[in-house]
């Protein structure tokens, strides 16, 4: 499986490159990064549109603004696209959905298998607990993360919201002097130091609290998840896929 890695010079790009060496049958044949990349074991291009290397799949660990060029190259070469980037706006999400009608596209707000298991569990318990529990989400990340709340926090929040038949609403952070309304789903973002990633979902009831927490200790878990997504996407027909498909398939 020959991979083009977009964002090869970033933190996750470097981790993905290193972890991929331990996966049999996987080779990164080209990298894309606007910044100079030294000591890469593959050719690096400043833009995906400049890349002339044959490949089987594109993996993206970059920024949302790279999406348009990625879609152009994927269409031109008829390549599956594995999007590991967060922070897409609503128009970009629609772009991805539209492109998936003719291309196999994988998109996940978090590439960790563990967080997606938590998300799957939330689908089953949120409606059951909602009547008697207030729901709050706390996410923590390093001080260089640009989007807040995190894509994963929004993934968990949207899963909870979709699982509850009653009307709910998101509240981002808290201030003021009014009481909490039960229909609120609180979402709180913390940024500091070198925190890789931590997400906690709190169901706070009368006399008891249920907490679901996932902590990432190393970025390698994201790289492993992305490589499993690549293996899953290899040879897939057009459509929009997620980590749920990887876990179930």
C-alpha positions as CSV (number, residue, x, y, z in Angstrom):
1,X,0.0,0.0,0.0
2,X,1.7,3.2,-1.3
3,X,0.8,6.3,0.7
4,X,1.1,10.0,0.1
5,X,1.3,11.8,3.5
6,X,0.0,15.3,3.5
7,X,1.4,17.3,6.5
8,X,4.5,15.1,6.7
9,X,6.5,17.7,8.5
10,X,4.1,18.3,11.4
11,X,4.0,16.5,14.7
12,X,1.6,13.8,13.7
13,X,3.1,13.5,10.2
14,X,6.4,12.6,11.8
15,X,4.9,10.2,14.2
16,X,2.9,8.6,11.3
17,X,6.0,8.2,9.3
18,X,7.9,6.5,12.1
19,X,5.0,4.2,13.1
20,X,4.4,3.2,9.5
21,X,7.8,1.5,9.4
22,X,6.5,-1.3,11.7
23,X,3.5,-2.0,9.5
24,X,4.2,-4.7,6.8
25,X,3.1,-3.9,3.3
26,X,3.0,-0.1,3.9
27,X,5.2,2.4,2.3
28,X,5.1,6.2,2.3
29,X,6.1,7.1,-1.2
30,X,5.7,10.9,-1.0
31,X,5.2,13.6,1.5
32,X,3.5,17.0,1.2
33,X,4.4,20.0,3.4
34,X,4.7,23.8,2.8
35,X,7.7,23.9,5.1
36,X,11.1,22.3,4.3
37,X,11.4,18.8,5.6
38,X,14.8,17.3,6.3
39,X,15.9,13.7,6.5
40,X,12.7,12.3,5.0
41,X,13.0,8.9,3.5
42,X,10.6,9.9,0.6
43,X,10.4,12.8,-1.7
44,X,8.6,15.9,-0.3
45,X,6.6,18.3,-2.4
46,X,5.3,21.8,-1.4
47,X,1.8,21.0,-2.7
48,X,-0.2,17.9,-3.4
49,X,-0.9,19.3,-6.9
50,X,2.9,19.1,-7.6
51,X,3.1,15.4,-6.6
52,X,3.9,13.1,-9.5
53,X,4.4,9.9,-7.5
54,X,2.1,6.9,-8.1
55,X,0.2,5.9,-5.0
56,X,-2.7,3.9,-3.7
57,X,-4.0,6.3,-1.0
58,X,-3.7,9.8,0.5
59,X,-3.5,10.4,4.2
60,X,-4.0,13.9,5.6
61,X,-2.6,15.1,8.9
62,X,-2.5,18.9,8.2
63,X,-5.0,21.7,8.3
64,X,-8.5,22.2,7.0
65,X,-7.4,24.7,4.3
66,X,-5.6,21.8,2.5
67,X,-8.9,20.1,1.7
68,X,-9.7,21.6,-1.7
69,X,-6.3,20.6,-3.3
70,X,-6.6,17.2,-1.7
71,X,-10.0,16.6,-3.3
72,X,-8.7,17.8,-6.7
73,X,-5.7,15.4,-6.6
74,X,-7.8,12.5,-5.3
75,X,-10.3,13.0,-8.1
76,X,-7.6,13.3,-10.7
77,X,-5.9,10.1,-9.6
78,X,-9.0,8.3,-8.4
79,X,-7.4,7.7,-4.9
80,X,-9.0,7.0,-1.6
81,X,-8.6,9.8,0.9
82,X,-8.1,9.4,4.7
83,X,-8.8,12.7,6.5
84,X,-7.3,12.8,10.0
85,X,-7.6,16.6,10.3
86,X,-10.1,18.4,12.5
87,X,-11.5,21.9,12.5
88,X,-13.5,21.7,9.2
89,X,-16.3,24.3,8.9
90,X,-19.8,23.3,7.8
91,X,-19.2,24.1,4.1
92,X,-16.1,21.9,4.1
93,X,-18.0,19.0,5.8
94,X,-20.6,19.3,2.9
95,X,-17.8,19.4,0.4
96,X,-16.5,16.1,1.9
97,X,-19.9,14.5,1.8
98,X,-20.4,15.6,-1.8
99,X,-17.0,14.3,-2.9
100,X,-17.7,10.9,-1.2
101,X,-20.4,10.2,-3.8
102,X,-17.6,9.5,-6.3
103,X,-14.6,8.9,-4.1
104,X,-13.9,6.6,-1.1
105,X,-13.3,9.1,1.8
106,X,-12.6,8.3,5.4
107,X,-13.1,11.0,8.0
108,X,-12.8,10.9,11.8
109,X,-12.5,13.6,14.4
110,X,-10.2,11.3,16.4
111,X,-8.1,8.4,15.1
112,X,-7.8,6.6,18.4
113,X,-9.6,3.3,18.6
114,X,-10.3,3.9,22.3
115,X,-12.1,7.2,21.9
116,X,-14.3,5.7,19.2
117,X,-15.2,2.8,21.5
118,X,-16.2,5.4,24.1
119,X,-18.3,7.2,21.4
120,X,-20.0,3.9,20.6
121,X,-20.8,3.4,24.2
122,X,-22.3,6.9,24.5
123,X,-24.7,6.0,21.7
124,X,-26.1,3.2,23.9
125,X,-26.3,5.0,27.3
126,X,-27.0,8.7,26.8
127,X,-30.7,8.5,26.3
128,X,-31.0,6.1,29.3
129,X,-29.2,8.4,31.6
130,X,-30.4,11.8,30.4
131,X,-33.5,12.1,32.5
132,X,-31.7,11.9,35.8
133,X,-28.3,13.2,35.0
134,X,-26.7,16.5,33.8
135,X,-24.2,16.0,31.0
136,X,-20.9,17.8,30.8
137,X,-17.8,17.3,28.6
138,X,-14.3,18.5,29.5
139,X,-11.5,18.2,27.0
140,X,-7.8,19.1,27.5
141,X,-5.1,19.6,24.9
142,X,-1.6,21.2,24.5
143,X,-1.2,24.9,24.2
144,X,-0.5,24.7,20.4
145,X,-3.9,23.3,19.4
146,X,-5.7,25.9,17.3
147,X,-9.3,24.7,17.4
148,X,-11.5,24.8,20.5
149,X,-13.5,22.8,21.5
150,X,-11.7,19.9,20.0
151,X,-13.2,17.9,17.1
152,X,-13.4,14.9,19.4
153,X,-15.3,16.8,22.0
154,X,-17.8,17.8,19.3
155,X,-17.9,14.2,18.1
156,X,-18.9,13.0,21.6
157,X,-21.3,15.9,22.1
158,X,-23.1,15.3,18.8
159,X,-23.3,11.6,19.5
160,X,-25.0,12.4,22.9
161,X,-27.3,14.9,21.3
162,X,-28.4,12.6,18.5
163,X,-29.0,9.8,21.0
164,X,-31.4,11.8,23.2
165,X,-35.0,12.2,21.8
166,X,-35.6,15.4,23.8
167,X,-34.3,18.8,22.7
168,X,-30.9,19.6,24.0
169,X,-28.4,22.4,23.4
170,X,-24.7,22.9,23.6
171,X,-23.2,25.4,26.1
172,X,-19.6,26.3,25.6
173,X,-18.0,27.2,28.9
174,X,-19.9,28.9,31.7
175,X,-20.2,32.4,33.1
176,X,-22.9,34.6,34.5
177,X,-25.4,34.2,37.4
178,X,-28.1,31.9,36.1
179,X,-28.8,28.3,37.1
180,X,-27.9,25.4,34.8
181,X,-30.8,24.3,32.6
182,X,-31.2,20.5,32.3
183,X,-31.3,20.5,28.5
184,X,-27.8,21.9,28.3
185,X,-24.8,19.8,27.3
186,X,-21.8,21.6,28.6
187,X,-18.6,21.6,26.6
188,X,-15.4,23.0,28.2
189,X,-11.9,23.3,26.6
190,X,-8.6,23.5,28.5
191,X,-5.3,24.4,26.7
192,X,-2.0,24.1,28.4
193,X,1.5,22.6,28.3
194,X,2.1,19.5,26.3
195,X,-1.2,17.6,27.0
196,X,-1.6,15.2,24.2
197,X,-5.3,14.7,24.6
198,X,-7.9,14.0,27.3
199,X,-11.7,13.8,27.1
200,X,-14.1,13.3,30.0
201,X,-17.8,12.9,29.8
202,X,-19.6,13.5,33.1
203,X,-23.1,12.3,33.9
204,X,-23.9,14.1,37.2
205,X,-27.0,12.9,39.1
206,X,-28.4,13.2,42.6
207,X,-26.0,11.5,44.9
208,X,-23.8,9.9,42.2
209,X,-21.6,10.7,39.3
210,X,-20.8,8.5,36.3
211,X,-17.6,9.5,34.4
212,X,-16.2,8.2,31.1
213,X,-12.6,9.3,30.5
214,X,-10.1,8.7,27.8
215,X,-6.5,9.8,28.0
216,X,-3.9,9.7,25.2
217,X,-0.4,9.2,26.5
218,X,1.3,9.1,23.1
219,X,0.5,10.4,19.7
220,X,1.3,6.9,18.4
221,X,-2.2,5.8,19.1
222,X,-3.5,8.2,16.4
223,X,-0.9,6.9,13.9
224,X,-1.9,3.3,14.6
225,X,-5.5,4.2,14.1
226,X,-4.8,6.0,10.9
227,X,-2.8,3.1,9.5
228,X,-5.7,0.7,10.4
229,X,-8.0,3.1,8.6
230,X,-5.7,3.0,5.6
231,X,-5.8,-0.8,5.5
232,X,-9.6,-0.6,5.8
233,X,-9.9,1.9,3.0
234,X,-7.6,0.1,0.5
235,X,-9.8,-0.9,-2.4
236,X,-13.1,0.4,-1.0
237,X,-15.8,1.7,-3.3
238,X,-16.9,5.4,-3.1
239,X,-18.6,6.5,0.1
240,X,-18.0,8.2,3.4
241,X,-16.5,6.0,6.1
242,X,-15.6,6.6,9.7
243,X,-13.8,4.8,12.6
244,X,-17.0,3.1,13.4
245,X,-16.7,1.2,10.1
246,X,-13.1,0.2,11.0
247,X,-14.1,-1.0,14.4
248,X,-17.1,-3.0,13.1
249,X,-15.4,-4.2,9.9
